[in-house]
Amino acid sequence: TVLEINELVKADSRYGRIICRCEKITEGEIVEAIHAPVPATTVDAVKRRVRAGMGRCQGGFCAPRVMEILARELNIPVTEVKKGGKNSFIAIGKIKED
């Protein structure tokens, strides 16, 4: 319900930040999947767990944001974030520094 969603956002503002617009997936849902007992540690695992990237754009808009969240939460460089399994790296470096 709307009341439950409002309470969740009050408790953790990340549940109020939409990352995947197509599927309406929040940062909080992604972080929760990453830190679950069986963690989602790749872009594909997050996609299967919470549907981020399964919408109309197929991750065209949200995949970079999902990668940033994975890197932050796993405390690894974004170049170490994997698409699926072993050695399925997505990025090899940054075009420019922040």
C-alpha positions as CSV (number, residue, x, y, z in Angstrom):
1,T,0.0,0.0,0.0
2,V,1.0,3.6,-0.3
3,L,1.2,3.9,3.5
4,E,3.7,1.0,3.7
5,I,5.8,2.5,0.9
6,N,5.9,5.9,2.7
7,E,7.0,4.2,5.9
8,L,9.7,2.3,4.0
9,V,11.0,5.6,2.4
10,K,11.0,7.3,5.8
11,A,13.1,4.5,7.3
12,D,15.5,4.4,4.3
13,S,15.5,7.1,1.7
14,R,17.1,4.8,-0.9
15,Y,13.6,3.2,-1.3
16,G,12.5,6.6,-2.7
17,R,15.1,6.7,-5.5
18,I,14.0,5.1,-8.7
19,I,17.0,3.5,-10.5
20,C,15.1,1.5,-13.2
21,R,12.3,3.7,-14.6
22,C,10.8,1.0,-16.8
23,E,10.3,-1.5,-13.9
24,K,10.1,1.1,-11.1
25,I,12.9,-0.5,-9.1
26,T,14.4,1.5,-6.3
27,E,18.0,1.8,-5.1
28,G,16.8,0.3,-1.8
29,E,15.6,-2.8,-3.5
30,I,18.9,-3.2,-5.4
31,V,20.9,-2.7,-2.2
32,E,18.7,-5.2,-0.4
33,A,19.3,-7.8,-3.1
34,I,23.1,-7.2,-2.9
35,H,23.1,-7.8,0.8
36,A,20.7,-10.7,0.9
37,P,21.7,-14.1,2.4
38,V,22.3,-15.3,-1.1
39,P,23.8,-12.0,-2.6
40,A,23.2,-10.6,-6.1
41,T,26.8,-9.6,-7.0
42,T,26.5,-9.2,-10.7
43,V,24.4,-7.0,-13.0
44,D,22.6,-10.2,-14.3
45,A,22.0,-11.4,-10.7
46,V,20.4,-8.0,-9.8
47,K,18.4,-8.2,-13.0
48,R,17.0,-11.7,-12.1
49,R,16.4,-10.8,-8.4
50,V,14.6,-7.4,-8.7
51,R,14.0,-7.0,-12.5
52,A,16.2,-3.9,-12.9
53,G,17.0,-3.9,-16.6
54,M,14.1,-6.1,-17.8
55,G,12.0,-3.3,-19.0
56,R,11.5,-1.6,-22.4
57,C,15.0,-0.1,-22.5
58,Q,16.6,-3.5,-21.5
59,G,19.0,-1.7,-19.1
60,G,20.1,1.0,-21.5
61,F,19.4,3.6,-18.8
62,C,19.7,1.8,-15.5
63,A,22.6,-0.6,-16.1
64,P,25.3,2.1,-15.5
65,R,23.5,3.1,-12.3
66,V,23.2,-0.6,-11.2
67,M,26.9,-1.0,-11.9
68,E,27.7,2.0,-9.7
69,I,25.6,0.7,-6.8
70,L,27.2,-2.8,-7.1
71,A,30.7,-1.2,-7.0
72,R,29.8,1.0,-4.0
73,E,28.1,-1.8,-2.0
74,L,30.7,-4.4,-2.8
75,N,33.6,-1.9,-2.3
76,I,35.1,-2.6,-5.6
77,P,36.0,-0.4,-8.6
78,V,33.3,-0.2,-11.3
79,T,35.7,-1.9,-13.7
80,E,35.5,-5.0,-11.5
81,V,31.7,-5.3,-11.7
82,K,30.7,-8.3,-13.8
83,K,27.8,-8.8,-16.1
84,G,27.3,-12.5,-15.2
85,G,29.9,-15.1,-14.4
86,K,33.6,-15.2,-14.2
87,N,35.5,-12.8,-16.4
88,S,32.4,-11.1,-17.8
89,F,33.6,-7.6,-17.1
90,I,31.5,-4.8,-18.6
91,A,33.8,-1.8,-18.3
92,I,37.5,-1.6,-18.8
93,G,38.0,2.0,-17.5
94,K,36.6,5.5,-17.3
95,I,36.5,8.0,-20.2
96,K,37.0,10.9,-17.7
97,E,37.5,11.2,-14.0
98,D,34.7,12.5,-11.7
